[in-house]
Structures are given as C-alpha cells and as structure tokens.
Amino acid sequence: MKLKKSIIALVFSVFAASSLASSGMEGQLAPDFALKSSTGENLRLSEFRGDVVMINFWATWCGPCRQEMPLLDELYSRYQRVGFSLLGVNIDDDSRRAMDMIEELGVNFPVLFDARKEVSKLYDVEAMPVTVIVDRTGTVRYIHHGYKPGYEDKYLDQIRSLLRE
Amino acid sequence: MTKTFITIMASSLLAFSVVSVAQDAAPMDSDAALAEARDAEAQEAQSRDEFRAIDQDVQSLKKEVLDLNRDLFLLEEELLFPANSQVAFFVSMDVGEYFDLDSISIKIDGKEVANYLYTEREADALIRGGVHRLHMANLKTGEHELVAVFIGHGPNIREYRRGATMTFDKGIGAKYVELEITDSITAQQPEFNIKEWE
C-alpha cells in the first residue's frame, strides 16, 4: 500500500515537473527554429516577429490533437488577416502520416515537420498537445498542456488580448 | 620771520622724533621676517621631500601597471588563441539562375556540427550579397576534414544534393572558411567551392 502510494506520488511529481519545465518559458524569448513545412518551403519562427504566433505541437497518435486542430484552424482563418499566425509542429517520425491527417482534417494553417524532435526538445515538450502563444515581440506569454473542450475559449481570449497590445 | 623760524624748527623736531621711533621699531620687524623666512625654507624642504617620496611611489606604481599590462596581454592571447582555437564557417551565394538553396549541413572530421535550413528570405539575402556565419567551432591544431552538403533545387527545378570536401590545417590563431555557391555559365550548373580566408 505504501509502495503504491509512493509510486503514485513519484509519477505525479514527474508529470508536474515536466509541466513546469515548459511553463518556465513564460516571459522568455521564444527559442528560434526553422523547419520544413507541408508546402515544401522552410519557415523560421523569427520571421513571424510582429505577429501573434501560436505554436501547436501535435502528433497523429494523439486523440486530443485531432479534436483540437479543426478549432485551431477556425481561429487561424478568423484572425490571420489581423496579424495572427499559427504553426503546427508535427513530431511524427514519418511526415507522410501527418500529411494524410492534415488532408483528412482539412486544416489550412502551416504544418512543420520536426521528425528529429529537435524543436520539441527545445520547448521541453513531453506530452501532446502543447500550445505555446507568442506575442508580437517574440516573447512566450502562455503555454497550455493538453486539450479539453473549452480550452479554445481561453485561446480566443488570449489571442484577442495580445492582438490588441 | 620769527614765526617762520619757529614753524621750521617745530617741523624739524617732529620729523626727527618720527625717524627715531621708526629706527627703534626696525630691529623687531627684521627678526619676524627672518623667522618667517626660516619657516618658509623649512616648509619648502619638507615639500621637496614629500614630492620626492610621492614621485618614487608614482614611479613604482607605473612599473607595476606596466607589468600587469604585459601579464594581461599574454593571458588574453592565451585565452583568445589557445591550442583549441576557433574556426568560423561562412556561406555566400553568387547565383541567379542555377540554384535554389534549401539547406546546408557540415561535418567536421566525420561528425555533423551544423544543419541549417534557409528560408526564402534568407536565401534572397545571400543572393543580394549577404554572408551567413553558419557555424563556429573550437578545433585543435592540425589537419581537419570538412564536408559540406548543399541541398536545393537546380536547373529545371531538379532536386540537387551536392557535396564539397576540404582538408585544412588548423594553426594558431582564428581560421575562417567560406562555403561559396556560384553560377557556372559554361556548365550551366551551380558550383560549390570551399576556400580559406587569408
């Protein structure tokens, strides 16, 4: 019984620590990176400076990611023309699976492929999805771990407030 | 007449008495002046001694500063140009038609040290004359092998993957290596060169 409790406590603390790892990035400059996109061109985060940028880390095997992506696509369609950019970073080993899923879901925002997991390591991503919101100056302002229905309302409020800044 | 004589006599007497008083006072003033002069001399001597001491202090301080400066210079040289000194790799492009750069990766002595993806904006900057510092490394003195792989699109939007190799000798001091992409009009193809800056 004691052993079971210790194991639960250990697992909980590891989970909490991993959440804290990327939470510690709030207020810091978002680490720059460049990745190949689904359209074939290379996209670099720093070239989006001046826009509010949402970076969404996802994988094809992640159920909540599948739920979330169409909602993110709506945000992208609505706010792109007023200075909002969305970069979906896929971490699958095989980018073809990601391409299939993009087509299936019909998303329009740029999807970048991080097969070598370099960018996800840079952002301390350990569980999917992770959504990072970066302001116009390139500073990380909000980090969301996981997805539950209703999170998109939080994203909306945060994006609108950053667009107004 | 008598009045005049008396006036003259009185004036003479008055003048004579003033002179007498003055002569009595003179010895006292000269003593004070002498004492003052002696004091001044003593002070001057003291100042000279102090000045000499300060001068000696300044000279010894100067010497210490010069010694320190020399030590710092040698230390700086050891820190900036150690045996494991820096090598910098730069990328330049002089192309128009034959190559659309996508990425460059470099290996030093068989180990990949850099892999850079170029965006359209960055490639455009290179074509306009920009030079990109791709990587900086610390390498030991001696021979090293550099392998650079250029990935992009060539003529007719054909995918290009071309390598260039160079062996360079690392001596004391910083080394600068340029990876150059140029158009070869005769061959109608891009050329990839590696050269060292002197």
Interface residues (C-beta under 8 A of the other chain):
Chain A: A34 L35 K36 E41 N42 L43 R44 E47
Chain B: D102 S103 Y116 L117 Y118 T119 E120 R121 E122
